[in-house]
């Protein structure tokens, strides 16, 4: 019965994930073809003017001297420019929100890579998956990661003695190092990218630097863990594993919630005391303009490149979050068994919706994974 139940769960999750993957292609990349954003990029490349959209600043085209990477980082610079320079306030505020949600997304990705059952598998290559998300979009890569994880990871199997070992961290020292690594490898580069630096060339270079945050987090994690890795690993117990994971999950949920509510506070303040804001912000910092994208199947023509990339990032977050939540709920259901999972589906859905309201979809992802790990490693 348990095997049949797990098969049903995985089948439902995989069908949902394939649907989300199909939507990611059409809602993200199809959207920027239909709304004129890709045409604008082609015109900029072929005819100029070779300046950042809406500015007189020349586009930086050389970052590290490696032509493929330089082209990718140049494209990223053009795409992120309206988000980081404040010229499109709604996109900038949404960028802050998305940046806050990436904290739990990357954290869960790195935790999964550290589980004993995933260490030598494709899903254990957290840094490479993070780089793929940076290059191609969270919404495009997350469904692919989730499908591969459900097919190949021992941590996606039904609960058993071997399963209990598979979900344990391979090294709790590396887990404990994650919050500090996220601060150094993610938060610091993010602040540097959005800081109001007067030298635009440096600003563009820092934007390109930010694309490497998965690499910086991975390196920082190992540097911080240092020599203690081997000692902690040899003494590791279920209680130590639980404590290490609980601390990381709690800090990550808190960080996600802070950015979530800070974004809502800006919109609420603009609504309650609009005279505090200049007309340009008063008209754009609304919930609808910040969070609600156009219909992806018929978006109409964009009014600016800032609007075009804003809509792309909206679907990037929403589609990727749908995939991550489907995946996390499938993992939880498989782990906790037939009776508990089938008897608490409504509660799980309610808890997920409540956590989304408290800390955004990234916070809900952390909440589901923490609930699963707390019960498995208790």
ABEGO torsion letter per residue (X at the ends): XAAAAAAAAAAAAAAAAAAAAAAAAAAAAAAAAAAGAAAAAAAAAAAOBBBBBGBABBBBABAAGBAAAAAAAAAAAAAAAAAAAGABAAAAAAAAAAAAAAAAAAAAAAAAAABAAAAABAAABAAAAAAAAAAAEAAAAAAAAAAAAAAABAAABBBBAAAAAAABBABAAAAAAAAAAAAAAAAAAAAAAABBBABAAAAAAAAAAAAAAAAAAAAAAAAAAEAAAAAAAAABBAAAAAAAAAAAAAAAAAAAAAAAAAAAAAAAAAAABAAABBAAAAAABBAAAAABBBBAABAEBBABAAAAAAAAAAAAAAAAAAAAAAAAAAAAAAAAEAAAAAAAAAAAAAAAAAAAAAAEAAAAAAAAAAAAAAAAAX
